Every structure is written in C-alpha cells, then in structure tokens.
Amino acid sequence: MTAIALALGASICWGVGDFLGGFSSRRLPALTVLAVAEVTGLAGIAVFVAARGLAPPGWSAVAFAAAAGVAGALGLGALYRGMAVGAMGVVAPISAAAAIIPVAFGLARGERPSGLQLAGIAAALVGVALASREPGETARLAAGVGLALVAAVGFGSYIVLIDEAAEASAAWAVLVSRGTASLAAVSVALAVGRLTLSARALPALAVIGLFDVSANGLLALALNEGLVSLVSVLSSLYPVVTIALARALLGELIGRVQAGGAAIALAGVGLISAG
C-alpha cells in the first residue's frame, strides 16, 4: 500500500504541475516555462539532499539518472508545448500512455502482478486512451497530439531509467536527473532565444518546478517500494487531475467519452489496490 500511496501522490503533484505548466505556456514560451521550472525544482531537491547529508551513489546510478533527466526534460517540454497549442484535456491523457513502456519493461524482466492487478492495469490504460478523445469528429487530429506522443515516450523512458537509478538513492537519482534536465532545458532555451524571464512570472514558474520535483521524488520512492509495472500506471493517472482543473478553472469541456475514460481509469486504480 505504501507504493500505491506514493504513486498516487506523484500523480496528484504531476497533475497540478502540468496544469500550471500548460497554462503558463499559453502566455510564455514553453522553453522558458520548462527551464525555470527545472531550475527551481533542482534547487528544491538540492536543499533536501544537503540537509539530509546523503552520500552520492556510484557512477552507474548517476549515468542512469542523467539519462532519465534528458528523457524527462524532452517529455515535459513536449507536454507544455502540446498543452499550449491544444486542449489540456486531450494532450495530458495521451501523454499518460507513457505507462506502456515501463509496464512492458517490468513484465519483460519478470515482474508478475496478480490477475486482479493486471486487469487494473488494462482498465487504467483503456481509461486513459478514452479520456484522450476530444469531443467531436476531429478527435484523431486534435491539436497537440503529436507532441503528446513525444511526451509519452519521454516520460515512459524516464520511469524506466529512474527506476534503475533510484535503487542506490532515490533522492540522489532525482537530484542528478534534475540537474541534467536543467542544464539541457536552459541550454536549448538560450540557444534558440526562447528564455524570456519576467519577475512577475517567476513565482508561478517556481511553484510548477516544486510540484514537478515533488512528483519525481514520490515516484522514485514508489519504485523502490513496488513493481515498476504497477507504479508506472498509478503515477500516470495525473491527466485526471489536469482535466479536472482545466474544466473547473478554464471551462474546458469534457465529453462523455472522456468522463467515462476517467472513471474507468479510477476503477483500474481500485483493482490494482485490491490486488
């Protein structure tokens, strides 16, 4: 149950952070939002590691964490841009298809969830797929879908890589991955001239970074407690939070199919928990 609670906590933090990130990317360049959020998140986890006096892990764990940082930055950048040009209620759920990558990885290396948990995984993935459909006849061509798929690949790869790195130290895995992601995001933003800082926007962007790094930390801890095939699905339920916030605060419409998909995804969580 500890892994389930941690993974769901990661979903909530990601859901809030992604909503704020997508909303901010409609007013600021997505690369600016990504770069500032990555750096503020890095500062937060650096303070935590320093306060705890945690010893650094070996080079193997550092390498996996660094690779995870690159994958995560790619996924987050694509997600923010996708939500800037498309509906959050469509882009966020599609990005949650990321769970397919770590689920396949976990099963391939011998993880064996119970029959009830496998049914829960299937239900959660089907629910996310349904929630990704935009109301109307143009659902398959909805704006931002391509970027959402890029985000899915980035996030799925991040989970697999951070799972390997977190075995040595969850906190250091997040710190190293965040440091790599920050360097990559800031470098790209500067290179293409999309780093536009505003004193008024900094507090909001800092909040995004803290939510995101909190989710990273909760995910790393959850991966140390449970199966990657289960944790990855539960932590990928963040679109439910993003959709709810987009509906409540921005008035984005949620179709019946999307609402049904969210309900099925939550039912999948129940099955995984019961298993």
C-alpha positions as CSV (number, residue, x, y, z in Angstrom):
1,M,0.0,0.0,0.0
2,T,3.0,2.4,0.5
3,A,3.9,2.2,-3.1
4,I,0.3,2.8,-4.2
5,A,0.0,5.9,-1.9
6,L,3.4,7.3,-3.1
7,A,2.5,6.7,-6.8
8,L,-0.9,8.3,-6.4
9,G,0.8,11.2,-4.7
10,A,3.1,11.6,-7.7
11,S,0.1,11.6,-9.9
12,I,-1.6,14.5,-8.0
13,C,1.6,16.5,-8.0
14,W,2.2,16.0,-11.7
15,G,-1.4,16.8,-12.4
16,V,-1.3,20.1,-10.7
17,G,2.2,21.0,-12.0
18,D,1.2,20.0,-15.6
19,F,-1.9,22.1,-15.5
20,L,0.1,25.1,-14.2
21,G,2.8,24.5,-16.8
22,G,0.4,24.2,-19.7
23,F,-1.5,27.3,-18.6
24,S,1.8,29.3,-18.3
25,S,3.0,28.0,-21.7
26,R,0.0,29.8,-23.3
27,R,1.5,33.1,-22.1
28,L,5.2,32.4,-22.1
29,P,7.5,30.4,-24.4
30,A,7.2,26.7,-23.4
31,L,11.0,26.5,-23.2
32,T,11.0,29.4,-20.7
33,V,8.5,27.6,-18.5
34,L,10.4,24.4,-18.7
35,A,13.8,25.9,-18.0
36,V,12.7,27.9,-14.9
37,A,10.6,25.1,-13.6
38,E,13.6,22.7,-13.9
39,V,16.0,25.0,-12.2
40,T,13.7,25.8,-9.3
41,G,12.9,22.1,-8.8
42,L,16.7,21.4,-8.8
43,A,17.2,24.0,-6.1
44,G,14.5,22.3,-4.0
45,I,15.9,18.8,-4.2
46,A,19.4,20.1,-3.7
47,V,18.4,21.7,-0.4
48,F,16.8,18.4,0.6
49,V,19.8,16.3,-0.2
50,A,22.2,18.7,1.5
51,A,20.0,18.9,4.7
52,R,19.9,15.1,4.9
53,G,23.6,14.8,4.3
54,L,23.1,11.9,1.9
55,A,26.2,10.3,0.3
56,P,26.3,10.2,-3.5
57,P,25.7,6.9,-5.3
58,G,28.1,5.1,-7.7
59,W,28.7,6.1,-11.3
60,S,26.3,3.6,-12.7
61,A,23.4,5.1,-10.8
62,V,24.5,8.6,-11.8
63,A,24.6,7.6,-15.5
64,F,21.0,6.2,-15.4
65,A,19.8,9.3,-13.5
66,A,21.4,11.6,-16.1
67,A,19.8,9.8,-18.9
68,A,16.5,9.9,-17.1
69,G,16.9,13.7,-16.8
70,V,17.3,14.1,-20.6
71,A,14.2,11.9,-21.3
72,G,12.2,13.7,-18.6
73,A,13.1,17.2,-20.0
74,L,12.1,16.1,-23.5
75,G,8.8,14.8,-22.3
76,L,8.0,17.8,-20.2
77,G,8.9,20.3,-22.9
78,A,6.7,18.4,-25.4
79,L,3.9,18.3,-22.9
80,Y,4.0,22.0,-22.1
81,R,4.1,22.9,-25.8
82,G,1.3,20.5,-26.6
83,M,-1.0,21.9,-23.9
84,A,-0.2,25.4,-25.2
85,V,-1.5,24.6,-28.7
86,G,-4.1,22.0,-27.8
87,A,-6.7,21.2,-25.2
88,M,-5.2,20.1,-21.9
89,G,-8.0,17.5,-21.6
90,V,-6.7,15.8,-24.7
91,V,-2.9,16.3,-24.6
92,A,-2.4,15.3,-20.9
93,P,-4.2,11.9,-21.2
94,I,-2.4,10.9,-24.4
95,S,0.9,11.6,-22.7
96,A,-0.1,9.2,-19.9
97,A,0.3,6.4,-22.5
98,A,3.9,6.6,-21.2
99,A,2.9,3.8,-18.8
100,I,3.0,1.3,-21.6
101,I,6.8,1.5,-21.8
102,P,7.6,0.7,-18.1
103,V,4.8,-1.9,-17.9
104,A,6.3,-3.8,-20.8
105,F,9.8,-3.4,-19.3
106,G,8.6,-4.7,-15.9
107,L,6.9,-7.7,-17.4
108,A,9.9,-8.5,-19.6
109,R,12.2,-8.6,-16.6
110,G,10.0,-11.0,-14.7
111,E,7.5,-8.9,-12.7
112,R,4.3,-10.8,-12.2
113,P,1.4,-8.8,-10.9
114,S,-1.7,-10.7,-9.8
115,G,-4.6,-11.3,-12.1
116,L,-6.6,-8.6,-10.5
117,Q,-3.8,-6.1,-10.8
118,L,-3.3,-7.0,-14.5
119,A,-7.0,-6.3,-15.0
120,G,-6.5,-3.0,-13.2
121,I,-3.5,-2.1,-15.4
122,A,-5.6,-2.8,-18.5
123,A,-8.5,-0.8,-17.2
124,A,-6.3,2.2,-16.4
125,L,-4.7,2.2,-19.8
126,V,-8.0,1.9,-21.6
127,G,-9.4,4.6,-19.4
128,V,-6.5,7.0,-20.3
129,A,-7.0,6.2,-24.0
130,L,-10.7,7.0,-23.8
131,A,-10.0,10.2,-21.8
132,S,-7.7,11.3,-24.6
133,R,-10.5,11.6,-27.2
134,E,-11.6,15.1,-27.9
135,P,-15.3,15.6,-28.4
136,G,-16.4,15.8,-32.0
137,E,-15.4,14.2,-35.2
138,T,-11.8,15.5,-35.3
139,A,-10.7,13.7,-32.2
140,R,-7.9,11.8,-34.0
141,L,-6.5,15.1,-35.4
142,A,-6.7,17.1,-32.2
143,A,-4.1,19.8,-31.9
144,G,-1.1,18.8,-29.8
145,V,-1.5,15.1,-30.3
146,G,1.9,14.6,-31.9
147,L,3.6,16.5,-29.1
148,A,1.7,14.4,-26.6
149,L,3.0,11.2,-28.1
150,V,6.6,12.6,-27.8
151,A,5.9,13.4,-24.2
152,A,4.7,9.8,-23.7
153,V,7.9,8.4,-25.0
154,G,10.0,10.8,-22.9
155,F,8.0,10.1,-19.7
156,G,8.0,6.3,-20.2
157,S,11.7,6.2,-20.7
158,Y,12.2,8.4,-17.7
159,I,10.4,6.0,-15.4
160,V,12.4,3.0,-16.6
161,L,15.7,4.9,-16.2
162,I,14.9,6.5,-12.9
163,D,13.8,3.1,-11.5
164,E,17.4,1.8,-12.1
165,A,19.0,5.0,-10.6
166,A,16.7,5.1,-7.6
167,E,17.9,1.7,-6.3
168,A,21.0,3.3,-5.0
169,S,19.4,6.5,-3.7
170,A,16.0,7.9,-4.6
171,A,17.0,11.5,-3.6
172,W,20.3,11.5,-5.5
173,A,18.5,10.0,-8.5
174,V,16.1,12.9,-8.6
175,L,18.9,15.4,-7.9
176,V,21.1,14.2,-10.8
177,S,18.3,13.8,-13.2
178,R,17.0,17.2,-12.3
179,G,20.5,18.7,-12.8
180,T,20.8,17.2,-16.2
181,A,17.3,18.3,-17.2
182,S,18.0,21.8,-16.0
183,L,21.2,22.0,-18.0
184,A,19.6,20.7,-21.1
185,A,16.5,23.0,-20.8
186,V,18.4,26.1,-20.1
187,S,21.0,25.4,-22.9
188,V,18.3,24.8,-25.5
189,A,16.2,27.8,-24.4
190,L,19.3,30.1,-24.7
191,A,20.4,28.6,-28.0
192,V,17.0,29.3,-29.7
193,G,16.4,32.6,-27.9
194,R,13.3,31.4,-26.0
195,L,14.4,32.2,-22.5
196,T,12.2,35.2,-21.6
197,L,12.3,35.9,-17.8
198,S,9.7,38.0,-16.0
199,A,9.8,38.9,-12.4
200,R,6.0,38.6,-12.2
201,A,6.0,35.1,-13.7
202,L,8.8,33.7,-11.6
203,P,6.8,32.7,-8.5
204,A,4.3,30.8,-10.6
205,L,7.0,29.0,-12.5
206,A,8.8,28.2,-9.3
207,V,5.6,26.5,-8.0
208,I,5.5,24.4,-11.1
209,G,9.0,23.3,-10.5
210,L,8.3,22.3,-6.9
211,F,5.2,20.3,-7.8
212,D,7.1,18.5,-10.6
213,V,10.2,17.7,-8.5
214,S,7.9,16.5,-5.6
215,A,6.3,14.1,-8.1
216,N,9.7,12.9,-9.2
217,G,10.7,12.2,-5.6
218,L,7.5,10.4,-4.8
219,L,7.8,8.3,-8.0
220,A,11.4,7.3,-7.1
221,L,10.3,6.2,-3.6
222,A,7.3,4.3,-5.0
223,L,9.6,2.5,-7.5
224,N,11.7,1.3,-4.6
225,E,8.6,0.0,-2.8
226,G,6.6,-1.6,-5.5
227,L,6.7,-3.2,-9.0
228,V,7.5,-0.8,-11.9
229,S,4.6,-2.2,-13.9
230,L,2.1,-1.1,-11.2
231,V,3.8,2.1,-10.0
232,S,4.1,3.4,-13.6
233,V,0.4,3.0,-14.2
234,L,-0.7,4.6,-11.0
235,S,1.7,7.5,-11.4
236,S,0.3,8.1,-14.9
237,L,-3.1,9.0,-13.7
238,Y,-2.2,12.7,-13.5
239,P,-4.4,13.6,-16.5
240,V,-7.5,13.1,-14.3
241,V,-6.2,15.9,-12.1
242,T,-5.2,18.1,-15.1
243,I,-8.6,17.6,-16.8
244,A,-10.5,18.4,-13.6
245,L,-8.5,21.6,-13.1
246,A,-8.9,22.6,-16.8
247,R,-12.6,22.1,-16.5
248,A,-13.0,23.9,-13.2
249,L,-10.7,26.9,-13.9
250,L,-10.6,27.3,-17.7
251,G,-14.0,25.9,-18.6
252,E,-12.7,23.3,-21.0
253,L,-15.5,20.9,-22.0
254,I,-15.2,17.3,-21.1
255,G,-17.1,14.9,-23.3
256,R,-19.0,11.8,-22.1
257,V,-16.3,9.5,-23.5
258,Q,-13.6,11.5,-21.7
259,A,-15.5,11.4,-18.5
260,G,-16.2,7.7,-18.9
261,G,-12.5,7.1,-19.6
262,A,-11.5,8.9,-16.4
263,A,-14.0,6.8,-14.4
264,I,-12.6,3.6,-15.9
265,A,-9.0,4.7,-15.1
266,L,-10.0,5.3,-11.5
267,A,-11.7,1.9,-11.4
268,G,-8.4,0.4,-12.6
269,V,-6.6,2.1,-9.6
270,G,-9.1,0.3,-7.3
271,L,-8.4,-3.0,-8.9
272,I,-4.6,-2.5,-8.6
273,S,-5.0,-1.6,-5.0
274,A,-7.3,-4.5,-4.2
275,G,-4.8,-6.9,-5.9
